[in-house]
Amino acid sequence: MQQTPDPAHPRAANPAAARHDVVIAGAGPTGLMLAGELALAGVDVAVVERRPRQDLVGTRAGGLHARSLEVLDQRGIAGRFVAQGRMVQAFQFAGVALDFGGLASRHAGVLALSQVHIERLLAEWIAELGVLVHCGDEVTAFAQDDDGVAVERAVGAPLRARYLVGCDGGRSRVRQLAGIAFPGCEASVSNLVAEVELAQEPPWGLRRDAAGLHSLARTEDGQRVRVLLTERQVGGAAEPTLGELAQALAAAYGSDFGVHAPAWISRFTDATRQAAAYRQGRVLVAGDAAHVHPPDGGQGVQTGLQDAVNLGWKLAQVIRGVSPDSLLDTYHAERHPVGERVLRNARAAIALRAGDPRTLALRELMTELLSMGEPRERTAAMMAGLDIRYDFGDGHPLLGRRMPDLDLRTAGGPSRVFDGLRDARPLLLNLGEPAGLDIAPWAGRVRRVDAAAVGTWTLPAIGPVTPPAAVLVRPDGHVAWVGEGGDAGLAPALTRWFGAPAAG
C-alpha cells in the first residue's frame, strides 16, 4: 500500500495536492476496487485508510464468486487472483451443498482465497495505477457545498474533493455523518470466530445443536485451529475475550480443549441493515457501509466489488463533464435492490442454520430441491451474482444483464468480449454488417468492435438466447442496448448512459 507522502515530497508540499476529484474512505476490497475503476478513467482519487498497513486481522471473506471474477477479468487482472487461490465447484448455502460448476461462465465455481490476499492484490493493482493511499488515518468530519466536499482527517491535513465515497465498513462514519438512515433487523444470533491453538485433540468438522452451527478445522498451514461457535445468547458489542471463547467451546463440546494463544477472536451476528439511500448529495456509500449482513453465502465482498464497478464509471463521467450529475442517481436505483436481495438471502440462511427438528426437516427439503437442475442453477446463479438484471425496460433477455464473455473473431484476430472492457470504457459490439451502425458523435467515448461471435449465447438461469446483431455494453459489463437488426433505440441509449452527442 502506498503511504502518505513525506512533507518534504514536492507533491505533499504543493497546496494543490490536497485537492482531488474523489476521496474514498476505506481501503477494503470495495474502496480499493473503486479507486482502481476511477484511476482507469483518469480521475484523481485518494484513499484514506484507518489501518497503518494493509494487514488484516482474521480471515474475513474466504473467496470470490463467478461474477466477481468476471469483473476482475473485465479489467485484465483476474489471473492474479486465480493464480493464488483454488477453484472449487461446491459451495454451502445454509449448510446445504450447492454445485456452482455448471454455470455458464468462464469462472464457474468459487475461488477459495482469503480476504487478506484479495486486498493485497487489489492494493498492488491500484499502486500500479498511481493511486495515493493515506494509511493510519481516517475521515473524521466533512462539509458539503455546491462545488465539493471539505474532508477533515484524524491525522493528516484536510482534503478537498468533488465527491466523497464511504467504503468504511458497517459502522461507517461517512454514512453516519451524512445522516443516511441504516434500518434493518437487530441481532438474534451471534457467533464467535477465531484462530487459536488447542492443547487437546477436538472432534473435527461441523456439528449442530439447539443453539446452531459449530465448526473446528485446521488452518491451511496446519499450525492453528479455526473455530466457529454459535453463542447461547447474543454477545455484546465489545471485542470477545479468550475466556468467552473457552466458555462457548465448553458449552458446545463439553470441553474447551485447553484453548490458548489466539491469533485473533471476533464476533459477528445475524443483524441485517441497509442504507436507506446510497447517495446524499456529493457523498455516496458502497460495500459494507451500504449494507451489512452475516457472512453466510460469502456475498459481502462480492456485492461490494460490484457496487464499486457500478459506481466507478458513472462517477468518472460526471467528473469529466460527459454526463449530468443525475447519472449518479442510477447507482442507488440499480444497486439498492441487489443489496435488498442479498440481505434476504442472508436471513434465509440464518433461519436454516438452527439444529431443532423443524429446521432439520426444512434443510433436508432444501437439499432435495437444490439437487434438482432448475432450482440448483437458479440458486447458484443468484449466489454467484450472474443473474442480476438492471431494469432498462422490456426487450431482449440480454438487456440489463451482464454480457457473457464470448469468443470473438475480429479483423485483428481472435479476441474475447472482456478484452474490449480492459480500460473501463463502454463497448459497442457490432456483430452484423461492418458499416451498419454509426456512433460518430460518441466515437471518443465508446469503443466499437466489428466481430463475429463464436459459440452459443447462454445466460445463467435463463439458458440459450437468440444471438443479437449488436450490443452496447457499459463499462461495468451490463448490456445497455441490444440491436436486433438496425439501430433503433441506439442513439437514446448512448445519450442516456454516455452523454449527449458531440457537436458535428
Secondary structure by P-SEA (a helix, b strand, c coil): cccccccccccccccccccccbbbccccaaaaaaaaaaaaaccbbbbbbccccccccccccccccaaaaaaaaaaccaaaaaaabbbbcccccccbbbbcccccccccbbbbccaaaaaaaaaaaaaaaccccccccccccccccccccbbbbccccbbbccbbbbccccccaaaaaabbbbbbbcccbbbbbbbbcccccccccccccccccccccccccccbbbbbbbbccccccccccaaaaaaaaaaaccccccccccccccccccbbbbbcccccccccccccccccccccccaaaaaaaaaaaacaaaaaaaaacccccaaaaaaaaccaaaaaaaaaaaaaaaaaccccaaaaaaaaaaaaaaaccaaaaaaaaaaaccccccccccccccccccccbbbbbccccccccccccccbbbbbcccccccccccccccccbbbbbbbbccccccccccccccccbbbbcccccccccccccccaaaaaaaacccccccc
